[in-house]
Amino acid sequence: MTRASTFTASLPHWLQGRPLPEALATDEERMALVHELADLNWRAGNGGPFAALVLDSASGELIAAGVNVVLASGLSSAHAEVVALSLAQTTLGGWDLGGRSLELVVNWRPCAMCYGATIWSGVRRLVIAGSGPECEELTGFDEGPVRDDWREQLEARGISVTSDVLRDGALRTFAEYGGSASTVYNARRA
């Protein structure tokens, strides 16, 4: 076996060539774009029905957009949040996004992995469409062991949380995904 020494995850071609707004003024405009990208993503077969944006909180400037590319990349860590945060870090030239007042906008509460990525990234605000068991119930994904006090833990680390922004849009996308024949890529367990 030849061991890999590098890996790559890229945005899908349909998103690379898509014109995106330079700025989005409101949480609702931001979440509407997240829902649109999440819905397009799973239908294109790149990964799950998830998308994320990193924006400047004050100006609304769009720094990065990411979608889940687990299936397209073959990498279980290529969740929408990780992709968007990584692209923002690459765009801004460093791992610490705390130098500016940046926010992460996602179509549901982050899974266990993305929760940690959010904390380590330096973003100062998390905007989500919702939280709770609906994502797992509608999609079949196992989001992992997220703490019951996840919101308080983020806020204790200087990350404010805004929830229930266009919640019904996320639930609609999750239900359509769950009702399709799309791959649910939870790891095989013995």
FENKA-V984405 format. One record per backbone hydrogen bond with DSSP energy under -0.5 kcal/mol. NH is the residue of the N-H (numbers start at 1). CO is the residue of the C=O. E is the energy in kcal/mol with one decimal. If there is no record, write none. Layout:
nh->{NH/NH}
co->{CO/CO}
e->{E/E}
This chain:
nh->{3/15/16/17/18/24/30/31/32/33/34/35/36/37/38/39/40/41/42/43/44/45/45/46/50/52/53/54/55/56/57/57/60/62/63/63/64/66/68/69/71/72/73/74/75/76/78/79/83/84/85/86/87/88/89/90/91/92/93/94/97/97/99/100/102/103/104/105/106/107/109/112/115/116/117/118/119/120/121/122/122/123/124/125/126/127/128/129/135/137/138/139/140/143/146/150/153/154/155/156/157/157/158/159/160/160/162/165/166/169/170/170/171/172/173/174/175/176/177/178/179/180/185/186}
co->{1/12/12/13/15/60/26/27/28/29/30/31/32/33/34/35/36/37/38/39/40/41/42/41/48/66/105/64/103/61/55/101/56/22/54/61/54/52/50/78/46/46/69/70/70/74/75/77/79/80/81/82/83/84/85/86/87/88/89/89/95/121/96/97/100/55/125/53/127/51/130/143/111/112/113/114/115/116/117/118/119/118/102/102/160/104/162/106/132/133/134/135/136/141/144/147/149/150/151/152/153/154/155/154/124/158/126/128/164/166/166/167/167/168/169/170/171/172/173/174/175/177/183/184}
e->{-0.6/-1.3/-2.4/-1.9/-0.9/-2.2/-2.2/-2.8/-2.3/-1.6/-1.9/-2.8/-2.1/-2.6/-2.7/-2.3/-2.2/-2.3/-1.8/-1.4/-1.6/-0.6/-0.9/-1.6/-2.0/-2.8/-2.1/-2.6/-2.1/-2.3/-0.6/-3.0/-2.5/-2.7/-2.5/-0.7/-1.8/-3.1/-1.8/-2.5/-0.7/-2.4/-2.5/-2.3/-0.6/-0.5/-1.6/-1.8/-2.6/-2.8/-2.9/-2.5/-2.5/-2.2/-2.6/-2.3/-2.7/-2.7/-1.0/-2.2/-0.8/-3.2/-0.6/-1.0/-1.5/-2.6/-2.6/-2.6/-2.7/-1.1/-1.4/-2.5/-2.3/-1.4/-2.0/-2.3/-1.9/-2.5/-1.4/-0.8/-0.6/-0.5/-3.0/-0.9/-2.9/-2.8/-2.8/-1.0/-0.7/-2.7/-2.9/-2.1/-2.2/-0.7/-1.6/-1.3/-2.4/-2.2/-2.5/-2.3/-0.7/-1.0/-1.6/-2.3/-2.3/-0.7/-2.8/-1.7/-0.8/-1.0/-1.0/-0.5/-2.0/-2.3/-1.9/-2.8/-2.4/-2.2/-2.5/-3.0/-1.7/-1.6/-0.7/-0.6}
